[in-house]
Amino acid sequence: MKIAVIGTGYVGLVSGTCFAETGNTVTCVDIDHVKIDRLTHGEITIYEPGLEKMFLKNLRDGRLKFTTDLKKGIEGAQIVFLALPTPPGEDGSADLKYVLGVADKLGQILEDYKVIVDKSTVPVGTADKVKDAIAKHSKVEFDVVSNPEFLREGVAVEDFMKPDRVVIGSSSDRAKKVMGDLYAPFVRQGNPVIYMDEKSAELTKYAANSFLATKISFMNEIAQLCERLGADVDMVRRGIGSDDRIGKRFLFPGIGYGGSCFPKDVQALIKSSEEVKYDFQILKSVEKVNENQKTHLIPKIQSHFNYDLKGKHFALWGLAFKPNTDDIREAPALYIIESLIKLGATISAYDPEAMNNVKGQLGDIIQYAINPYEALKGADALIIATEWSEFRTPDFDQIEGQLKNKVIFDGRNLYSKEVFKNSNLIYYSIGR
């Protein structure tokens, strides 16, 4: 098939590359001339394991192309994906100006039947708005489909190539057939393609992410309770995770969730609920718990240093909101940095991929180390904010030798408490 993908952000670039990998010809469109030039010349603009090799192969073979010209980009395409930003507004609602702006332009240039696909995470009713925006100008037939993405940063290529399920929201048999043919190579092992109406598909994405966010916040509340009762959250997690009605995933306590999806989608679903006069109390609590959890380590740090952090210097391992990505949106590390600086501390940070993004946002208010151990030089304590694999088995003797106060504050429970039984290192974790 010939496919157009409008937007070359995280979802657009992953989707376009993976569609090209199965033999489709894909043209990705973006208004950012600099980004399009970089991509055209083989420079990938996001970090995602496994993506660059696939991107370069399909670019070389001519199946993956880039342009800033919308009309040229959709020419001959059977399917046009809208993979555009839907940032949260001040009230938490998803801002649809980019999606509807492109829809309006599409209506003016469509020359033959196309399936227009909402790939972005959008509020319920967006497919109808996109349809109206196109129909206002278009004189040709088209269908609008909701096809939400379920990609996890860090394993997005695997998620796309081997999806747990594909959700297609459409009331058109013609569009369903086109979409079914497109996704057939991705579900050969029998994972379902689930057809439903557009509004149900739109809500499915919000419901999925909000439920996972709820699991995380629930376990963080259990961790808070464990700290007060003297229980061990790891034991509790194993005890409930073995129940197949609950499952083992998303039960790890820590310093909260971040990224581009969970915070935004929880906010948007709360706002959508308010618009139909429903008080979604659980999600409001999920959001509040997560906001508090991001700085859960700060009181521990203050208490250890007798509530005086002026002049203290901290090593911080991890800046991305999760491992295997350079995404720092809503990253707990940023909240920790802000809190410590306000309290008079200084910070030297290390992250395998996210330091350039943090430097672009925060500048030189913190120091940036070239490796984890350089960050320890002159530090009073080590704080761990992201569970990168390279932090899981460090040289504890070297850590102990370099830290002034021999203390670790672990926001991701990377280490067993047993490791520190015969050590001079003091170890604080979450819920243990």
Stockholm file with secondary structure:
# STOCKHOLM 1.0

chainA/1-432         MKIAVIGTGYVGLVSGTCFAETGNTVTCVDIDHVKIDRLTHGEITIYEPGLEKMFLKNLRDGRLKFTTDLKKGIEGAQIVFLALPTPPGEDGSADLKYVLGVADKLGQILEDYKVIVDKSTVPVGTADKVKDAIAKHSKVEFDVVSNPEFLREGVAVEDFMKPDRVVIGSSSDRAKKVMGDLYAPFVRQGNPVIYMDEKSAELTKYAANSFLATKISFMNEIAQLCERLGADVDMVRRGIGSDDRIGKRFLFPGIGYGGSCFPKDVQALIKSSEEVKYDFQILKSVEKVNENQKTHLIPKIQSHFNYDLKGKHFALWGLAFKPNTDDIREAPALYIIESLIKLGATISAYDPEAMNNVKGQLGDIIQYAINPYEALKGADALIIATEWSEFRTPDFDQIEGQLKNKVIFDGRNLYSKEVFKNSNLIYYSIGR
#=GR chainA/1-432 SS CEEEEECCSHHHHHHHHHHHHTTCEEEEECSCHHHHHHHHTTCCCSCCTTHHHHHHHHHHTTSEEEESCHHHHHTTCSEEEECCCCCBCTTSCBCCHHHHHHHHHHHHHCCSCEEEEECSCCCTTHHHHHHHHHHTTCCSCEEEEECCCCCCTTSHHHHHHSCSCEEEECSCHHHHHHHHHHHGGGCTTCCCEEEECHHHHHHHHHHHHHHHHHHHHHHHHHHHHHHHHTCCHHHHHHHHHTSTTTCSTTCCCSSCCCSSSHHHHHHHHHHHHHHTTCCCHHHHHHHHHHHHHTTTHHHHHHHHTTTCCTTCEEEEECCSSSTTCCCCTTCHHHHHHHHHHHTTCEEEEECTTTHHHHHHHHTTSSEECSSHHHHTTTCSEEEECSCCGGGSSCCHHHHHHHCSSCEEEETTCCSCGGGGTTSSCEEECSCC
#=GC SS_cons         CEEEEECCSHHHHHHHHHHHHTTCEEEEECSCHHHHHHHHTTCCCSCCTTHHHHHHHHHHTTSEEEESCHHHHHTTCSEEEECCCCCBCTTSCBCCHHHHHHHHHHHHHCCSCEEEEECSCCCTTHHHHHHHHHHTTCCSCEEEEECCCCCCTTSHHHHHHSCSCEEEECSCHHHHHHHHHHHGGGCTTCCCEEEECHHHHHHHHHHHHHHHHHHHHHHHHHHHHHHHHTCCHHHHHHHHHTSTTTCSTTCCCSSCCCSSSHHHHHHHHHHHHHHTTCCCHHHHHHHHHHHHHTTTHHHHHHHHTTTCCTTCEEEEECCSSSTTCCCCTTCHHHHHHHHHHHTTCEEEEECTTTHHHHHHHHTTSSEECSSHHHHTTTCSEEEECSCCGGGSSCCHHHHHHHCSSCEEEETTCCSCGGGGTTSSCEEECSCC
//
